[in-house]
Amino acid sequence: MELVFVARGASKAISIGAALARYIDGLQQTLAGVEEMMVQLRGLIDSPPKESSVAAGLNLAAERHWRILTGMVKVIKVALGRFRLYHRFGI
């Protein structure tokens, strides 16, 4: 009976490790995409202002999205760091 419990525990540990590896990969891809998007938004924000109201609205929307993504990057980096730590030490 004890061997069954040990085997089940080992199986669960392996599946958790595999899931963490998938989460780490997904967060790395997400982080790369968000950082690329932020570069594009920053270029739009820093471009010379236009006279039209549409361009002004676009600039405001880009600034708002850039701020949101800045906050997201911080959270993603913290989560990614913790998941890497958990995966490294098998926690």
Secondary structure, 3 states (H helix, E strand, C coil): CHHHHHHHHHHHHHHHHHHHHHHHHHHHHHHHHHHHHHHHHHHHHHCCCCCCHHHHHHHHHHHHHHHHHHHHHHHHHHHHHHHHHHHHHCC
